Amino acid sequence: MVFKAVKPDSRILILQIIVASILGFSFHSEFAVISLFLVIDFLLFYWYGVKVFIKRLLSYAVMYGIIWGFTTTNIPILSVIFPPFLMMMIKVYPIYLLLKLLVDKAPMDELLYSLDRIHFPKSLSIPLMIVYRYVPTIIRELHYINENLKMRGLNLSLSNIRHLIKTLENYLVPLLFRSERISEELSAASLCKGLSIERKRTCCTNVRFTKEDYLYLLGMAIVIVLLFVLNYLTL
């Protein structure tokens, strides 16, 4: 049985990240940079809904507000150091949003198969997929450890900030023990799923470009041209 693949194709989601990285750091117009973020935020509105759309928009506006505050008040040293750092964050933020979209929406098997189709080295793609699955697990394990430490009054808090090294040790030691167990489980799972550098990978879903993908690429091309025109007109 062949299952229908998630749309748009994983390769298009990867291409989005590459294109956003190039555009974000090549634009010199502030209006073009903001427009790039708005395009990506509307994309998140389609995938996640209005709540995430407003949340990302507000966080972006807060970063711009902090930059405006530092530049208008002219605080010694801080007004020189923080605005360039925050501007870098503003340019990286849309890339992070697209990367999160890829992680959330692209199934691992389809993503691996898509990377094989574009001849991406398996020696890189397999470790990346392990990290892709391992990071959410680590976050969940840290949450469990924090809940256990909170019951004993040993979690990171204002009362324990004086013993920061000891508090961090309370988190790291259980995490290291759990990481060893999880790494063994991941190794067993990778063997069961046939992850191998030598063998060609197959996929149960029909991963190929369809009319929807080509229309999506056409829309991307139109948006890129419009953003370049906006960048040129507002320099």
C-alpha positions as CSV (number, residue, x, y, z in Angstrom):
1,M,0.0,0.0,0.0
2,V,1.3,3.5,-0.9
3,F,0.3,6.4,1.3
4,K,-0.1,10.0,0.3
5,A,2.9,12.2,1.3
6,V,2.6,15.4,3.3
7,K,2.4,18.5,1.2
8,P,4.3,20.7,0.4
9,D,7.2,18.3,-0.2
10,S,10.0,18.2,2.4
11,R,12.5,19.4,-0.2
12,I,10.4,22.6,-0.7
13,L,10.4,23.2,3.0
14,I,14.2,22.9,3.0
15,L,14.4,25.2,0.0
16,Q,12.3,27.7,1.9
17,I,14.9,27.8,4.7
18,I,17.8,28.3,2.3
19,V,15.9,31.1,0.4
20,A,14.9,32.9,3.6
21,S,18.5,32.8,4.8
22,I,19.8,34.3,1.6
23,L,17.1,37.0,1.4
24,G,17.2,37.9,5.1
25,F,20.9,38.7,5.0
26,S,21.0,40.2,1.5
27,F,18.2,42.7,2.0
28,H,19.4,46.2,3.0
29,S,15.9,47.7,3.2
30,E,14.2,47.6,6.6
31,F,10.8,47.4,4.8
32,A,12.0,44.3,2.8
33,V,13.2,42.6,6.0
34,I,9.9,43.2,7.7
35,S,7.9,42.1,4.7
36,L,9.9,38.8,4.6
37,F,8.9,38.1,8.2
38,L,5.2,39.0,7.5
39,V,5.2,36.5,4.5
40,I,6.5,33.8,6.8
41,D,4.2,34.7,9.6
42,F,1.2,34.4,7.3
43,L,2.5,31.0,6.3
44,L,2.5,30.1,10.0
45,F,-1.1,31.4,10.2
46,Y,-2.0,28.8,7.5
47,W,-0.3,26.0,9.3
48,Y,-0.8,26.8,13.0
49,G,-3.7,29.2,13.2
50,V,-4.2,32.8,14.5
51,K,-2.9,32.3,18.0
52,V,0.7,31.4,16.8
53,F,0.4,34.1,14.1
54,I,-0.3,36.8,16.7
55,K,2.3,35.4,19.2
56,R,5.1,35.5,16.6
57,L,4.1,38.9,15.4
58,L,4.1,40.4,18.9
59,S,7.6,38.9,19.6
60,Y,8.9,40.4,16.4
61,A,7.4,43.8,17.3
62,V,8.9,43.6,20.8
63,M,12.4,43.1,19.3
64,Y,11.9,46.1,17.0
65,G,10.5,48.1,20.0
66,I,13.6,47.3,22.1
67,I,15.9,48.5,19.2
68,W,13.9,51.7,18.8
69,G,14.1,52.3,22.6
70,F,17.9,51.8,22.7
71,T,18.5,54.1,19.7
72,T,16.2,56.9,20.8
73,T,17.3,57.0,24.5
74,N,21.0,56.8,23.6
75,I,22.2,54.9,26.7
76,P,26.0,54.7,26.9
77,I,27.5,51.4,25.7
78,L,24.1,49.6,25.7
79,S,22.8,51.7,22.7
80,V,25.9,50.6,20.8
81,I,26.0,46.9,21.7
82,F,22.4,45.8,21.8
83,P,20.8,47.2,18.6
84,P,23.2,45.3,16.2
85,F,22.7,42.1,18.2
86,L,18.9,42.4,18.2
87,M,19.0,43.2,14.4
88,M,20.9,39.9,13.9
89,M,18.1,38.1,15.9
90,I,15.5,39.8,13.8
91,K,17.1,38.5,10.6
92,V,17.6,35.0,12.0
93,Y,14.1,34.8,13.6
94,P,12.2,34.0,10.3
95,I,14.8,31.2,9.5
96,Y,14.1,29.7,13.0
97,L,10.3,29.8,12.3
98,L,10.7,28.0,9.0
99,L,13.1,25.4,10.6
100,K,10.4,24.8,13.3
101,L,7.8,24.4,10.6
102,L,10.0,21.7,8.9
103,V,10.5,19.8,12.1
104,D,6.8,19.9,13.0
105,K,5.3,19.1,9.6
106,A,7.8,16.9,7.8
107,P,7.7,13.2,8.9
108,M,11.1,11.8,9.5
109,D,10.8,8.9,7.0
110,E,9.7,11.3,4.2
111,L,12.4,13.8,5.1
112,L,15.1,11.1,5.0
113,Y,13.8,9.8,1.7
114,S,13.7,13.3,0.2
115,L,17.3,13.9,1.2
116,D,18.3,10.7,-0.4
117,R,16.6,11.7,-3.6
118,I,18.7,14.9,-3.8
119,H,21.8,12.8,-3.1
120,F,22.4,14.4,0.3
121,P,25.2,12.4,2.0
122,K,23.8,9.7,4.3
123,S,26.7,10.2,6.7
124,L,25.2,13.6,7.4
125,S,21.4,13.0,7.0
126,I,21.3,10.1,9.5
127,P,22.9,12.0,12.4
128,L,20.7,15.0,11.6
129,M,17.6,12.8,11.8
130,I,18.8,11.4,15.1
131,V,19.2,14.9,16.5
132,Y,15.8,15.8,15.0
133,R,14.2,13.0,17.1
134,Y,16.5,13.4,20.1
135,V,16.1,17.1,20.9
136,P,12.3,16.9,21.7
137,T,13.0,13.8,23.9
138,I,15.7,15.7,25.9
139,I,13.3,18.6,26.4
140,R,10.7,16.2,27.7
141,E,13.2,14.5,30.0
142,L,14.3,17.8,31.4
143,H,10.6,18.6,32.2
144,Y,10.3,15.3,34.1
145,I,13.5,15.9,36.0
146,N,12.4,19.4,36.9
147,E,9.0,18.1,38.2
148,N,10.8,15.5,40.4
149,L,13.3,18.1,41.7
150,K,10.4,20.6,42.4
151,M,8.8,18.0,44.7
152,R,12.0,17.9,46.7
153,G,12.7,21.6,46.6
154,L,15.9,21.1,44.6
155,N,14.8,22.7,41.3
156,L,16.2,25.9,39.8
157,S,14.6,28.8,41.7
158,L,15.5,32.1,43.4
159,S,16.1,30.3,46.7
160,N,18.6,27.9,45.1
161,I,20.4,30.4,42.9
162,R,23.2,30.8,45.5
163,H,24.1,27.1,44.9
164,L,23.9,27.2,41.1
165,I,26.6,24.6,40.4
166,K,24.9,22.1,42.8
167,T,21.5,22.8,41.3
168,L,22.8,22.3,37.8
169,E,24.4,19.0,38.9
170,N,20.9,17.9,40.1
171,Y,19.7,18.3,36.5
172,L,22.7,17.0,34.6
173,V,23.3,13.7,36.5
174,P,19.8,12.2,35.9
175,L,19.9,13.6,32.4
176,L,23.2,11.8,31.6
177,F,21.8,8.5,33.0
178,R,18.6,8.9,30.9
179,S,20.6,9.9,27.8
180,E,22.5,6.6,27.9
181,R,19.3,4.6,28.0
182,I,17.7,6.7,25.3
183,S,20.8,6.4,23.0
184,E,20.5,2.6,23.3
185,E,16.8,2.7,22.4
186,L,17.6,5.0,19.4
187,S,20.3,2.6,18.2
188,A,17.9,-0.3,18.4
189,A,15.2,1.7,16.6
190,S,17.5,2.7,13.8
191,L,18.5,-0.9,13.2
192,C,14.8,-1.9,13.2
193,K,14.0,0.8,10.7
194,G,16.9,-0.2,8.4
195,L,19.0,3.0,8.7
196,S,22.2,2.3,6.8
197,I,24.7,4.3,4.8
198,E,25.3,1.5,2.3
199,R,21.7,0.6,1.4
200,K,19.2,2.7,-0.7
201,R,16.3,3.9,1.4
202,T,12.6,3.3,0.4
203,C,9.5,4.9,1.7
204,C,5.9,3.7,2.1
205,T,4.5,7.1,1.1
206,N,4.5,8.3,-2.5
207,V,7.1,11.1,-2.1
208,R,7.2,13.0,-5.4
209,F,6.5,16.5,-6.8
210,T,2.9,17.0,-7.7
211,K,0.9,19.9,-9.1
212,E,0.4,21.3,-5.6
213,D,4.2,21.5,-5.1
214,Y,4.8,23.2,-8.5
215,L,2.1,25.8,-7.6
216,Y,3.8,26.3,-4.2
217,L,7.1,26.9,-6.0
218,L,5.5,29.3,-8.4
219,G,4.1,31.3,-5.4
220,M,7.5,31.3,-3.8
221,A,9.1,32.6,-7.0
222,I,6.5,35.5,-7.2
223,V,7.0,36.4,-3.6
224,I,10.8,36.4,-4.0
225,V,10.6,38.7,-7.0
226,L,8.2,41.1,-5.2
227,L,10.5,41.2,-2.1
228,F,13.5,42.0,-4.3
229,V,11.5,44.8,-6.0
230,L,10.5,46.2,-2.6
231,N,14.1,46.1,-1.4
232,Y,15.2,48.0,-4.5
233,L,12.5,50.6,-4.3
234,T,12.9,51.3,-0.6
235,L,16.7,51.6,-0.4
